[in-house]
Amino acid sequence: MKMKKEVNLFTEFNIKKITLKNRVVLPPMVRFSLVGKDGYVTDKLVDWYEKIALGGVGMIILEACCVAKDGKLRENQIGIWDDSFIEGLTKIAKVCKKNKTPVLIQLHHAGFKEKIATVSEKKLDEIMEEFVDSFHRAKKCGFDGIEIHGAHTYLISQLHSKLWNKRTDKYGDRLYFTRELIKRTKNLFNDNFILGMRIGGNEPTLEDGIYIAKEIEKSGIDLIHVSSGTPDPSFKQDKKIDMPMDFPLDWVVYLGVEIKKHVDIPVIAVRSIKKEGEASYLIENNMVDLVAVGRAMISRPHWISWAKKKYIFRKNTGGKFL
């Protein structure tokens, strides 16, 4: 009988034909301080991503890049709404791949908050076109894939939300925009160019998050990144869902763990994962496939090397995860 190989934080992982050297992902961290109001990639931003790649992270997801000039989160956010942004974005893709670090680009539109119900169908059709055009630009830049931003109450999260999306046109089908976008761009994707999506695991409930995850898997998504969505306003406490009292990590991590049980494609857990023990706990217990380490990576670009030392010490001394 073949023994099952032990999996840990530093075990390789494959998504189609793309190999990650370990299970740690840099999530999209919008580095406003390194970007000007024109939205172009700066040398400082390229240097920062190069440091992260050199640090040994398994995969990088480039920060939210806006598909429309009028859809920015803030003035100093990277753009991808015309071809002039390709040159700078290509530099980031190159420095990551030079260091054998797969890199996805996250595509984003900030949306309209509660007004999503009254935005014209024509306007949403135009934004769809802007997303499709941006997908084509992203592939030209040399990235290993694209992550659609469908969380954090931005445009696609607003459309997914039954609290906000009260439309009666085609976009009233809460997943119409997402399914149509995937359908219209599927020709771009293959075993070497993957499509991920960051979703709200509470949209507004965990049950909604599970439904969205299962539906986008059917539509052709290769990788799900579970974050927060539009919360149920009846929850007044910090965590926006019901969860077991003994779950030791953040409530958003819990969303990822639960959604993982309902899909066959890889799942990334994110939020407040800072220590090796926290990340290892999730991987070694097969709760998720990948863990996102964000803010801790900003303060410690060589987080992977530091975590490996912690892991070895813990294993040698019989220490606990948490």
Secondary structure, DSSP 8 states (H G I E B T S, - for coil): --------TTS-EEETTEEESSSEEE-----GGGS-TT----HHHHHHHHHHHHTT-SEEEEEEEESSGGG-SSSSS-B-SSGGGHHHHHHHHHHHHHTT--EEEEEE----GGGGGTS-HHHHHHHHHHHHHHHHHHHHTT-SEEEEEE-TTSHHHHHH-TTT----SGGGSTTHHHHHHHHHHGGG-BTTBEEEEEEES-SSSHHHHHHHHHHHHHHT-SEEEEE--S--TT--SSS-S---TT--S-HHHHHHHHHHTT-SS-EEE-SS--SHHHHHHHHHTTS-SEEE--HHHHH-TTHHHHHHHHHHHHHHHT----
